[in-house]
Amino acid sequence: MSGKRTSKKEIDDRKNTIPSRPPLKKRFVSGSTASAASAVPSMSKRPELITTLPDHLSKKELLEHMYSVKNAYIQEKQHLIQLKESSIETNALYGMVRLQLAMLWDEFAAFPAITMPEKCDDGNIVNQLKLICLQITEHIQAWNAHTRQLTSDKFRHADPNEQNQALLNYLQTDIEQLQTSDPESRIQLLQHDNESKSNMITSISHDIQTVVEQLANSNDALEDCLQAIGAIQKRQDRLNSSVVANVTETTSTTAATKDERASVEPSAEQQPPQRTQMDELQECQQLLDARTQELAKSRQEKDQLHTKLDDLLDRFSQLSSDYIKSNSIYVNHLQSMIELEYRLIDYYEQRRESLIKEEDSFTKERRQLINQQNSEMSSREVTLVTETKRLQETLLRVRNQRDGLQQDIQSRTIEEKQVSAYNDQIIHIAEKHKSRMIELEQDVLHKRQATDTTTLLPQDYLNYRRLKLQIEKTHGILHTLRHLQQQQQQQQQQQQQQQQQTENNQMDVAPYMASPLMNTLNQLMDERSQLELLIDFYQRTEPGLYAQMDYDISDIGQRIPSIQHRIDDKLSYQQKLQAEINKFVSKNAELMDKKHENDVKYAQHLQQNQLHEKSISLLDEKIASIEANVTEKETLIKQVDANVEHYRLMFDDISQECNGLQSNRQRLEAHVMQLQDLARDKMKMLEQETLNVQQAKNEYEKINKQWNLIQQGENPASQELVDEVEELRSYFKCSTCKTRRRDCILTSCMHTFCHECIRIRLETRQRRCPSCAITFGNSDVKGIHLYGK
């Protein structure tokens, strides 16, 4: 009973001393009763929704109803979050309770049989008892150290990751103790209990999921209700705005405004849409009633779960002290095995870290190679692109030159044809003139002969003069024709030279087109297409190759610890065998020396045979005892090897369980991050909603003031003008002191202030503009007059 009292006191101290923390910290540190006690008043304080609405609602009442519905919705959402947190806490506490109960049951049943030699001396028994006592005290000290660490202030104020690591180490030691000291019958019972409790947990989780779904449905219904209320509010605002318009038109008398409002309200009541909105509101209220009933059921279920958890904790507090006292016999043996396993775990952790570092180095090298390859490929592509562009430009230039030359040749041929046709015409005319001139010369000769014989008449003289002029003209025409013929010949020579030049250019372009540069360009284009195909193939197969490499590396990294462990076991076994062989060899050598001495003594002292028979019998007995000890040690070595193999298998199982626990931890951390993100989103939504509410309040206050002014018979426009005048007056005041007028300007930034503020800044050498922080001097300060003084 004293053990029960101490355990209850420890639990109460934990509940009283541990402060409130986030859910992850609560689930391992705080007690379940505290969480239940803190959850119950929060549920009792939640206000109930107003399910009834009057027929005629004012804007203020609708707004109040909207705020109440919104607050109820927020509190329902908070209650849902609390239910989720409490379910997580119950699951975590239930797991801890289950592990502690299993540990206590296993420690109670942990009495493994130790094969002691049949023939032992009293000294060996005393030494073994001393060792057992030392192991028991060491295990008790380690247990107390663990408990102090878990209940210390350092653990409470530590980070969640450190707390989780400490709890994982503690649970790992307990699991190892359970695995080392668990009989099969107890394991079966624990498995049966575990299955039954897991079924209970699944049923509870299913109930929680159903409650969550119901709450989600209720949230959807609340959102629909809020939307309907918003539509109603908008319509009522429209109606009120029409009333206000009617009132502002007739501001002469307040009685008339009341009559018009009374005339508009029944017209608004007679409209059919408001009746449908009220029906929708009633439906929403019915849905809210159903959701509140479902939430009440979920609360009852949660209370039942808390009561079950309290019962389990009471049972655990009753069982813990008795089992700890009764099962503290073989604790030191378990602690030594746990320390050995911890050393192995540290070794493998170091090995894993080294492998991770090597893997990181490999990945860095691989990334560097990939980057180099990509850079080389990109440089090659750039060079190929530049070379292709350059060659394409040269080809275009050559083709343009060829086209230009062909066009020039065609134009020259056309011009030559035209010139040849023109020359043919000129030659034909010249031949005609030449034949005519020959005829005229012959006539002239005949006439000269006639003139020699006879005298010329005046008419003949005139004909002679006319013919002479025509002959001179024909001579000039012939001269011009000879000049044109020479030009034609020069043009033909030039055309022949141009044709030769074009032929030479074509001959020059043909080897250029068949040059090795074009061949290299074609080869480069083919290589580029091949490289593009290789790049596509490499990009397709690269993820698979990297995945296969990562899988092979991870498989090798998983096999290395087991291989290294086997190698270390074999080396230690060989060393032990070598030590035993050396010991046996030394002992056999001593025995052979003694036997030789005995033979010498037997040869020398045959007469003393009877005296030495007794000594020989004693020596034979010693040899028999030594042989018996050797056989016993061999059996012990075999048992040690079997235990080592068993512990190796146990270590493999424990490492697998540790990996599972680490994966669960990572999953839980990811879930916590998701919950934190949801909380941030909710806070943003809440801030936005508060801003919207504040804006709505401000607008409501403005409208209310205007309405009060209208009811009092005043014009709200005059108040608006007064506000505008005040605002304009504030614009004329200095922005720093807010009292004096703006009467100077800074030409560097064109901001205006009062002379006193600028003078103070110039005297204190704070020569920066208060508005934009641009530096200014005395020359930048100028006086201004916003209006007449």
C-alpha positions in Angstrom: 0.0 0.0 0.0 2.9 2.3 0.6 4.0 1.8 -3.0 0.5 2.6 -4.2 0.5 5.8 -2.1 3.9 6.9 -3.4 2.9 6.3 -7.0 -0.4 8.2 -6.6 1.6 11.1 -5.0 4.0 11.1 -7.9 1.1 11.3 -10.4 -0.6 14.1 -8.4 2.7 16.0 -8.3 3.1 15.7 -12.0 -0.5 16.9 -12.6 0.0 19.9 -10.3 3.6 20.9 -11.4 3.4 20.4 -15.1 2.2 23.6 -16.9 -0.2 23.7 -19.8 1.5 23.0 -23.2 0.7 22.4 -26.8 -0.9 19.1 -27.7 2.4 17.4 -28.6 3.9 18.2 -25.2 0.6 17.4 -23.4 0.4 13.9 -24.8 3.6 12.7 -23.1 3.9 14.9 -20.0 0.5 16.0 -18.6 -2.0 13.8 -17.0 -5.3 12.8 -18.5 -7.4 14.1 -15.6 -6.0 17.6 -16.0 -6.9 17.6 -19.6 -10.4 16.3 -18.9 -10.9 18.9 -16.2 -9.8 21.6 -18.5 -12.0 20.4 -21.3 -15.2 20.1 -19.3 -15.5 23.8 -18.3 -14.8 24.9 -21.9 -17.7 22.8 -23.1 -20.0 24.1 -20.4 -19.2 27.7 -21.2 -20.1 27.4 -24.9 -23.2 29.5 -25.6 -26.2 27.9 -27.3 -27.5 29.2 -30.6 -30.6 31.3 -30.8 -33.1 29.2 -32.7 -36.0 31.6 -32.7 -36.3 34.9 -34.5 -39.0 37.5 -34.4 -41.1 38.3 -37.4 -39.9 41.9 -37.8 -36.2 42.4 -37.3 -34.3 45.6 -37.3 -30.8 45.9 -38.7 -29.2 46.1 -35.3 -30.9 42.9 -34.2 -29.9 41.1 -37.3 -26.3 42.2 -36.8 -26.4 41.0 -33.2 -27.8 37.7 -34.3 -25.2 37.3 -37.0 -22.4 38.0 -34.5 -23.9 35.5 -32.0 -24.1 32.8 -34.8 -20.6 33.6 -35.9 -19.3 33.3 -32.3 -21.1 30.0 -31.8 -19.6 28.7 -35.1 -16.1 29.7 -34.0 -16.6 28.0 -30.6 -18.0 24.9 -32.2 -14.8 24.8 -34.4 -12.6 25.3 -31.3 -14.6 22.5 -29.6 -13.9 20.2 -32.6 -10.2 21.0 -32.3 -10.3 20.2 -28.6 -12.0 16.9 -29.3 -9.2 16.1 -31.8 -6.5 17.0 -29.3 -8.2 15.0 -26.6 -8.4 12.0 -28.9 -4.7 12.2 -29.7 -3.9 12.6 -26.0 -6.0 9.6 -25.1 -4.4 7.5 -27.7 -0.9 8.5 -26.6 -1.7 8.0 -22.9 -3.3 4.7 -23.7 -0.2 3.5 -25.5 2.0 4.6 -22.6 -0.3 2.8 -20.1 -0.2 -0.3 -22.3 3.6 -0.3 -22.6 4.0 0.2 -18.9 1.6 -2.6 -18.0 3.3 -4.9 -20.4 6.7 -4.0 -18.9 5.5 -4.6 -15.4 3.9 -8.0 -16.4 7.1 -9.0 -18.1 9.4 -7.9 -15.3 7.2 -9.8 -12.9 7.6 -12.9 -15.0 11.2 -12.3 -15.9 13.2 -15.1 -14.1 15.3 -16.6 -16.9 17.0 -19.8 -15.9 20.8 -19.5 -15.6 22.6 -22.7 -16.2 24.9 -23.0 -13.2 27.6 -25.7 -13.0 26.6 -28.7 -10.9 29.8 -28.8 -8.9 30.5 -25.3 -7.6 32.5 -24.1 -4.6 31.1 -21.9 -1.9 33.3 -19.0 -3.1 31.8 -19.1 -6.6 28.3 -19.0 -5.2 29.1 -16.0 -3.0 30.7 -14.2 -5.9 27.7 -14.9 -8.2 25.4 -13.6 -5.4 27.5 -10.4 -5.1 27.3 -9.9 -8.9 23.6 -10.3 -8.9 23.2 -7.8 -6.0 25.4 -5.3 -7.8 23.4 -5.8 -11.0 20.1 -5.3 -9.1 21.4 -2.1 -7.4 22.7 -0.7 -10.8 19.4 -1.4 -12.5 17.5 0.3 -9.6 19.8 3.3 -9.9 19.3 3.5 -13.6 15.5 3.2 -13.1 15.6 6.1 -10.6 17.8 8.1 -12.9 15.3 7.6 -15.8 12.4 8.6 -13.5 14.2 11.7 -12.2 15.1 12.7 -15.8 11.4 12.4 -16.9 10.1 14.3 -13.9 12.8 17.0 -13.8 12.2 20.7 -14.7 14.8 20.4 -17.5 12.6 17.8 -19.3 9.5 19.9 -18.8 11.1 23.1 -20.2 13.0 21.2 -23.0 12.1 21.3 -26.7 9.4 18.9 -28.0 12.0 17.1 -30.1 14.2 16.5 -27.1 11.3 15.3 -25.0 10.2 12.9 -27.8 13.8 11.6 -28.1 14.1 11.0 -24.3 10.7 9.2 -24.2 11.7 7.1 -27.3 14.9 6.1 -25.5 13.0 5.2 -22.4 10.4 3.2 -24.3 13.2 1.5 -26.3 14.9 0.3 -23.1 11.6 -0.9 -21.7 10.8 -2.8 -25.0 14.3 -4.4 -24.9 13.7 -5.5 -21.3 10.3 -6.9 -22.3 11.8 -8.8 -25.2 14.7 -10.2 -23.1 12.4 -11.4 -20.2 9.1 -12.3 -21.7 7.7 -15.9 -21.6 5.5 -17.1 -24.4 2.3 -17.4 -22.3 2.6 -13.7 -21.1 3.2 -12.6 -24.6 0.1 -14.4 -25.8 -1.9 -12.7 -23.0 -0.5 -9.3 -23.8 -1.2 -9.8 -27.5 -4.8 -10.7 -26.6 -5.2 -7.6 -24.4 -3.5 -5.5 -27.1 -5.9 -6.8 -29.8 -8.9 -6.1 -27.6 -7.7 -2.6 -26.7 -6.8 -1.9 -30.3 -10.3 -2.8 -31.3 -11.6 -0.5 -28.6 -9.3 2.3 -29.9 -10.5 1.7 -33.5 -14.1 1.9 -32.4 -13.4 5.1 -30.5 -11.5 6.5 -33.5 -14.5 5.6 -35.7 -16.8 7.4 -33.3 -14.5 10.4 -33.3 -14.5 10.4 -37.1 -18.3 10.2 -37.2 -18.4 13.1 -34.8 -15.9 15.0 -37.0 -18.1 14.4 -40.1 -21.2 15.5 -38.2 -19.3 18.7 -37.1 -18.2 19.3 -40.7 -21.8 18.9 -41.9 -22.9 21.3 -39.1 -20.2 23.8 -40.2 -21.5 23.6 -43.8 -25.0 24.2 -42.6 -23.8 27.1 -40.5 -22.0 28.6 -43.6 -25.3 28.2 -45.6 -27.1 29.9 -42.7 -24.6 32.8 -42.6 -24.9 33.2 -46.4 -28.7 33.4 -46.1 -28.4 35.9 -43.3 -26.0 37.9 -45.4 -28.5 37.9 -48.2 -31.3 39.0 -45.8 -29.1 41.8 -44.5 -28.3 43.0 -48.0 -32.0 43.1 -48.9 -32.9 44.9 -45.7 -30.1 47.4 -46.3 -31.6 48.0 -49.7 -35.0 48.6 -48.1 -33.6 50.9 -45.5 -31.6 52.7 -48.1 -34.8 53.4 -50.0 -36.5 54.6 -46.9 -33.5 56.9 -46.2 -33.8 58.3 -49.8 -37.5 59.0 -49.3 -36.7 60.6 -45.9 -33.9 62.8 -47.4 -36.2 64.0 -50.2 -38.8 65.2 -47.7 -36.7 66.7 -44.8 -39.2 69.3 -44.0 -41.0 67.5 -41.3 -40.2 64.5 -39.1 -43.8 63.3 -39.0 -43.9 63.0 -42.8 -40.7 60.8 -42.7 -42.3 58.5 -40.0 -45.4 58.1 -42.2 -43.4 57.3 -45.2 -41.3 54.8 -43.3 -44.5 53.2 -42.0 -45.9 53.1 -45.6 -42.7 51.5 -46.9 -42.4 48.9 -44.2 -45.8 47.2 -44.8 -45.0 47.2 -48.6 -41.7 45.5 -47.7 -43.5 43.0 -45.5 -45.9 42.2 -48.3 -43.1 41.2 -50.6 -42.9 37.5 -51.0 -39.0 37.2 -50.9 -38.9 38.1 -47.2 -41.3 35.2 -46.3 -39.0 32.8 -48.1 -36.0 34.1 -46.3 -37.7 33.6 -43.0 -38.5 30.1 -44.0 -34.8 29.5 -44.8 -33.8 30.9 -41.5 -36.2 28.5 -39.7 -34.7 25.6 -41.6 -31.2 26.7 -40.7 -32.2 26.9 -37.1 -33.6 23.4 -37.2 -30.4 22.2 -38.6 -28.5 24.0 -35.9 -30.7 22.3 -33.3 -29.9 18.9 -34.8 -26.1 19.7 -34.7 -26.2 20.8 -31.1 -27.9 17.5 -30.2 -25.2 15.6 -32.0 -22.5 17.7 -30.3 -24.1 16.8 -26.9 -23.9 13.1 -27.8 -20.2 13.5 -28.8 -19.5 15.2 -25.4 -21.1 12.3 -23.6 -19.0 9.9 -25.5 -15.9 11.9 -24.7 -16.8 11.9 -21.0 -17.2 8.1 -21.1 -13.7 7.9 -22.7 -12.2 10.1 -20.0 -13.8 7.9 -17.3 -12.4 4.8 -18.9 -9.0 6.4 -19.1 -9.1 7.3 -15.4 -10.0 3.7 -14.5 -7.0 2.5 -16.5 -4.7 5.0 -14.7 -6.0 3.9 -11.3 -5.3 0.3 -12.2 -1.9 1.2 -13.4 -1.1 3.1 -10.1 -2.3 0.0 -8.1 -0.1 -2.4 -10.1 3.1 -0.4 -10.5 4.6 -0.5 -7.0 4.0 -4.2 -6.3 5.4 -5.2 -9.7 8.4 -3.0 -9.3 9.2 -4.4 -5.9 8.6 -8.0 -6.8 10.4 -7.8 -10.2 13.6 -6.1 -9.1 15.7 -9.3 -8.9 17.2 -9.7 -12.3 17.3 -6.0 -13.2 21.0 -5.6 -13.4 21.3 -8.4 -15.9 18.8 -6.7 -18.1 20.6 -3.4 -17.6 23.9 -4.8 -18.7 22.3 -6.3 -21.8 20.6 -2.9 -22.5 24.0 -1.1 -22.1 25.5 -3.6 -24.6 22.6 -3.0 -27.0 23.0 0.8 -26.5 26.7 0.5 -27.4 25.9 -1.4 -30.5 23.2 1.1 -31.4 25.7 3.9 -31.0 28.2 2.1 -33.1 25.6 1.5 -35.8 24.4 5.1 -35.6 28.0 6.3 -36.1 28.3 3.9 -39.0 25.0 5.1 -40.4 26.1 8.7 -40.1 29.4 7.9 -41.9 27.5 6.1 -44.6 25.1 9.1 -44.9 28.1 11.4 -45.2 29.6 9.1 -47.9 26.3 9.1 -49.7 26.1 12.9 -49.5 29.6 13.1 -51.0 28.6 10.7 -53.7 25.5 12.7 -54.4 27.6 15.9 -54.5 30.0 14.3 -56.9 27.2 13.0 -59.0 25.6 16.5 -59.1 28.9 18.0 -60.1 29.4 15.5 -62.9 25.8 16.1 -64.0 26.4 19.9 -64.0 29.7 19.4 -65.9 28.0 17.2 -68.4 25.1 19.7 -68.8 27.6 22.6 -69.1 29.6 20.7 -71.7 26.4 19.8 -73.6 25.2 23.4 -73.4 28.6 24.7 -74.6 28.6 22.2 -77.5 25.1 23.1 -78.4 26.0 26.8 -78.3 29.1 26.2 -80.5 27.0 24.1 -82.9 24.3 26.8 -83.0 26.9 29.5 -83.6 28.7 27.5 -86.3 25.4 26.6 -88.0 24.3 30.2 -87.9 27.7 31.4 -89.3 27.6 28.8 -92.1 23.9 29.6 -92.8 24.8 33.3 -93.0 27.7 32.6 -95.4 25.4 30.4 -97.5 22.8 33.1 -97.6 25.5 35.7 -98.5 26.9 33.5 -101.3 23.4 32.7 -102.6 22.5 36.4 -102.6 25.7 37.2 -104.5 24.9 34.4 -107.0 21.4 35.7 -107.4 22.7 39.3 -107.8 25.2 38.1 -110.4 22.6 36.2 -112.3 20.3 39.2 -112.3 23.1 41.4 -113.5 23.9 38.9 -116.3 20.3 38.8 -117.4 20.0 42.6 -117.3 23.2 42.8 -119.3 22.1 40.3 -121.8 18.8 42.1 -122.3 20.7 45.4 -122.7 23.0 43.8 -125.2 20.1 42.5 -127.2 18.5 45.9 -127.2 21.9 47.6 -128.1 22.5 45.0 -130.9 19.0 45.6 -132.3 19.6 49.3 -132.2 23.0 48.9 -133.8 21.5 46.7 -136.6 19.0 49.4 -137.3 21.7 52.1 -137.4 23.9 49.9 -139.7 20.9 49.3 -142.0 20.3 53.0 -142.2 24.0 53.7 -142.6 24.2 51.2 -145.5 21.3 52.9 -147.1 22.9 56.3 -146.7 26.2 54.8 -147.9 24.6 53.5 -151.1 22.8 56.8 -151.5 26.1 58.6 -151.0 27.8 56.4 -153.6 25.1 57.2 -156.0 25.4 60.9 -155.3 29.2 60.8 -155.7 28.7 59.1 -159.0 26.2 61.8 -160.0 28.7 64.5 -158.8 31.5 63.0 -160.9 29.2 62.9 -163.9 28.2 66.5 -163.2 31.8 67.6 -162.7 32.7 66.1 -166.0 29.7 67.9 -167.4 30.8 71.1 -165.8 34.2 70.8 -167.2 32.8 70.7 -170.6 29.9 73.0 -170.0 29.2 75.9 -167.8 27.0 75.5 -164.7 23.5 77.0 -164.6 22.3 78.7 -161.4 19.9 75.8 -160.7 22.6 73.3 -161.1 24.8 75.2 -158.8 22.1 75.1 -156.1 21.7 71.4 -156.6 25.5 71.1 -156.3 25.5 73.0 -153.0 22.7 70.9 -151.6 24.4 67.7 -152.5 27.6 68.9 -150.9 25.8 69.6 -147.7 24.2 66.2 -147.7 27.6 64.6 -148.3 29.0 66.4 -145.2 26.1 65.3 -143.2 26.6 61.7 -144.3 30.3 62.0 -143.3 29.3 63.2 -139.8 26.8 60.3 -139.5 29.4 57.8 -140.6 31.9 59.3 -138.0 29.3 58.9 -135.2 28.5 55.4 -136.4 32.2 54.4 -136.2 32.3 55.9 -132.7 29.2 53.9 -131.7 30.7 50.8 -133.2 33.8 51.2 -131.1 31.7 51.7 -128.0 29.7 48.6 -128.9 32.9 46.6 -129.2 34.1 47.9 -125.8 30.7 46.9 -124.3 31.0 43.5 -125.9 34.5 43.1 -124.4 33.2 44.2 -121.0 30.3 41.7 -121.2 32.7 38.9 -122.2 34.9 39.9 -119.2 31.8 39.9 -116.9 30.7 36.5 -118.3 34.2 35.1 -117.6 34.1 36.6 -114.1 30.7 35.0 -113.4 32.0 31.7 -114.7 35.0 32.1 -112.4 32.7 33.0 -109.5 30.6 29.9 -110.2 33.7 27.9 -110.3 34.8 29.5 -107.0 31.4 28.8 -105.4 31.3 25.2 -106.6 34.5 24.2 -104.6 33.2 26.2 -101.7 30.0 24.3 -101.7 32.0 21.1 -102.0 34.6 22.3 -99.4 35.4 20.3 -96.2 33.6 23.0 -94.2 30.3 22.1 -95.7 31.1 18.4 -95.1 32.0 19.2 -91.5 28.7 21.2 -91.3 26.7 18.2 -92.5 28.6 15.9 -90.1 28.0 18.3 -87.2 24.3 18.4 -88.1 24.2 14.6 -88.1 26.1 14.5 -84.8 23.8 17.0 -83.3 20.7 14.9 -84.2 22.5 11.8 -82.7 23.3 13.8 -79.5 19.7 15.0 -79.2 18.6 11.4 -79.5 21.1 10.4 -76.8 20.1 13.3 -74.6 16.4 12.3 -74.9 17.4 8.7 -74.1 19.6 9.8 -71.2 16.8 12.0 -69.8 14.3 9.2 -70.0 16.6 6.6 -68.4 18.4 8.9 -65.9 15.7 8.9 -63.1 15.4 5.1 -63.3 19.2 4.7 -63.1 19.4 7.2 -60.2 16.6 5.4 -58.4 18.3 2.0 -59.0 21.6 3.5 -57.7 19.9 4.9 -54.6 18.1 1.6 -54.0 21.4 -0.4 -54.4 23.2 2.1 -52.1 20.5 1.9 -49.5 20.5 -2.0 -49.7 24.3 -2.0 -49.3 24.0 0.4 -46.4 21.5 -1.8 -44.7 23.6 -4.9 -45.3 26.8 -3.4 -44.1 25.9 -3.3 -40.3 24.8 -7.0 -40.3 28.0 -8.0 -42.2 30.2 -6.0 -39.9 28.4 -7.5 -36.9 29.0 -11.0 -38.2 32.7 -10.2 -39.0 33.1 -8.8 -35.5 31.5 -11.8 -33.9 33.7 -14.2 -35.9 36.8 -12.2 -35.0 35.9 -12.2 -31.3 35.1 -16.0 -31.5 38.5 -16.7 -33.1 40.3 -14.6 -30.5 38.6 -16.5 -27.7 39.4 -19.8 -29.4 43.0 -18.8 -29.8 43.3 -17.8 -26.2 41.8 -21.1 -25.1 44.2 -23.0 -27.4 47.2 -21.1 -26.0 46.0 -21.8 -22.5 45.5 -25.5 -23.2 48.9 -25.6 -24.9 50.6 -24.0 -21.9 48.9 -26.4 -19.5 49.7 -29.5 -21.6 53.3 -28.4 -21.8 53.5 -28.1 -18.0 51.8 -31.5 -17.7 54.3 -33.1 -20.1 57.2 -31.6 -18.1 55.8 -33.0 -14.9 55.3 -36.4 -16.5 58.9 -36.4 -17.7 60.1 -35.5 -14.3 58.0 -38.3 -12.8 59.4 -40.7 -15.4 63.0 -39.7 -14.5 62.1 -40.0 -10.8 60.5 -43.4 -11.5 63.7 -44.6 -13.3 66.0 -43.2 -10.6 63.9 -44.3 -7.6 62.3 -47.6 -8.5 62.7 -48.5 -4.9 60.4 -45.7 -3.9 57.5 -46.8 -6.2 55.1 -47.4 -3.4 55.6 -43.9 -2.1 55.1 -42.3 -5.4 51.9 -44.2 -6.3 49.8 -41.9 -4.1 51.3 -38.8 -5.8 50.5 -40.3 -9.2 46.9 -41.0 -8.2 46.6 -37.4 -7.0 48.0 -36.2 -10.4 45.5 -38.3 -12.2 42.6 -36.8 -10.2 43.9 -33.3 -11.1 44.0 -34.2 -14.8 40.4 -35.5 -14.6 39.2 -32.3 -12.9 41.0 -30.2 -15.5 39.4 -32.2 -18.3 36.0 -31.7 -16.6 36.6 -28.0 -16.4 37.6 -27.9 -20.1 34.4 -29.6 -21.1 32.3 -27.3 -18.9 34.0 -24.3 -20.4 33.4 -25.6 -23.9 29.7 -25.9 -23.1 29.7 -22.4 -21.6 31.3 -21.1 -24.8 28.6 -22.8 -26.9 25.9 -21.2 -24.7 27.6 -17.8 -25.0 27.6 -18.2 -28.8 23.9 -19.1 -28.8 23.2 -16.1 -26.6 25.1 -13.8 -28.9 23.2 -15.1 -31.9 19.9 -14.7 -30.0 20.8 -11.1 -28.9 21.8 -10.3 -32.5 18.4 -11.4 -33.7 16.8 -9.4 -30.9 18.9 -6.4 -31.9 17.6 -6.7 -35.5 14.0 -6.9 -34.3 14.6 -3.9 -32.0 16.2 -1.9 -34.9 13.2 -2.6 -37.1 10.9 -1.5 -34.3 13.0 1.7 -33.9 12.7 2.4 -37.6 8.9 1.9 -37.3 8.8 4.3 -34.3 10.9 6.8 -36.2 8.6 6.6 -39.2 5.6 7.1 -36.8 7.3 10.1 -35.3 8.0 11.6 -38.6 4.3 11.1 -39.6 3.2 12.7 -36.4 5.5 15.6 -36.9 4.1 16.1 -40.4 0.6 16.0 -39.0 1.6 18.6 -36.4 3.0 20.8 -39.2 -0.3 20.4 -41.1 -2.2 21.4 -37.9 0.0 24.4 -37.5 -0.6 25.5 -41.1 -4.3 25.1 -40.5 -4.0 27.1 -37.3 -2.2 29.9 -39.2 -4.8 29.9 -42.0 -7.6 30.1 -39.4 -5.8 33.0 -37.6 -5.5 34.8 -41.0 -9.2 34.2 -41.6 -10.1 35.4 -38.1 -8.0 38.6 -38.6 -9.7 39.2 -41.9 -13.0 38.6 -40.3 -12.2 41.0 -37.5 -11.2 43.7 -40.1 -14.5 43.1 -41.9 -16.4 43.4 -38.7 -14.6 46.6 -37.8 -15.3 48.1 -41.2 -19.0 47.1 -40.9 -19.1 48.7 -37.5 -17.6 51.9 -38.8 -20.0 52.0 -41.7 -22.9 51.2 -39.3 -21.8 54.1 -37.0 -21.7 56.5 -40.0 -25.1 55.4 -41.2 -26.5 55.6 -37.7 -25.1 59.1 -37.3 -26.7 60.1 -40.6 -29.9 58.5 -39.6 -29.9 60.3 -36.2 -29.3 63.6 -38.0 -32.1 62.9 -40.4 -34.4 62.0 -37.5 -33.4 65.3 -35.8 -34.3 67.2 -38.9 -30.7 68.1 -39.8 -29.0 67.7 -43.1 -26.2 65.1 -43.0 -24.6 66.8 -46.0 -23.7 69.8 -43.7 -22.0 67.4 -41.3 -20.1 65.9 -44.1 -19.1 69.4 -45.2 -17.9 70.2 -41.7 -15.9 67.0 -41.7 -14.4 67.8 -45.0 -13.5 71.3 -43.7 -11.8 69.8 -40.7 -9.9 67.4 -42.9 -8.8 70.3 -45.2 -7.7 72.3 -42.2 -5.6 69.3 -41.1 -4.0 69.3 -44.6 -3.0 72.9 -44.0 -1.3 72.1 -40.7 2.4 71.0 -40.6 2.8 67.2 -40.7 5.4 67.1 -38.0 4.0 69.4 -35.2 0.3 69.2 -36.3 -0.3 72.7 -34.8 1.3 75.4 -37.1 0.5 76.2 -40.7 2.6 75.1 -43.6 4.6 78.2 -44.6 7.8 76.9 -46.1 8.8 74.4 -48.8 11.8 72.3 -49.5 12.8 72.7 -53.1 14.8 69.4 -53.1 11.7 67.3 -52.6 8.8 69.8 -52.7 7.4 68.9 -49.3 5.9 71.7 -47.1 6.3 72.3 -43.4 6.3 75.1 -40.9 9.3 77.4 -40.4 9.8 76.4 -36.8 10.2 72.7 -37.5 12.7 73.3 -40.3 14.6 75.8 -38.2 14.9 73.3 -35.4 16.2 70.6 -37.9 18.7 73.1 -39.3 20.0 74.0 -35.9 20.3 70.3 -34.7 21.8 69.4 -38.1 19.1 66.8 -38.8 19.0 68.0 -42.4 16.7 65.3 -43.8 13.1 65.7 -44.9 10.7 64.2 -42.3 8.6 62.8 -45.1 11.0 61.3 -47.6 14.4 61.5 -45.8 16.1 63.5 -48.6 18.9 65.8 -47.5 18.4 69.6 -47.8 20.2 72.8 -47.0 19.5 76.4 -46.1 19.2 77.3 -49.8 16.5 74.6 -50.3 14.1 76.2 -47.8 11.7 78.7 -49.4 8.7 80.4 -48.0 5.2 79.8 -49.4 1.7 81.4 -48.9 -1.1 78.9 -49.2 -3.6 81.6 -48.7 -3.6 85.3 -47.7 -2.4 86.3 -44.3 
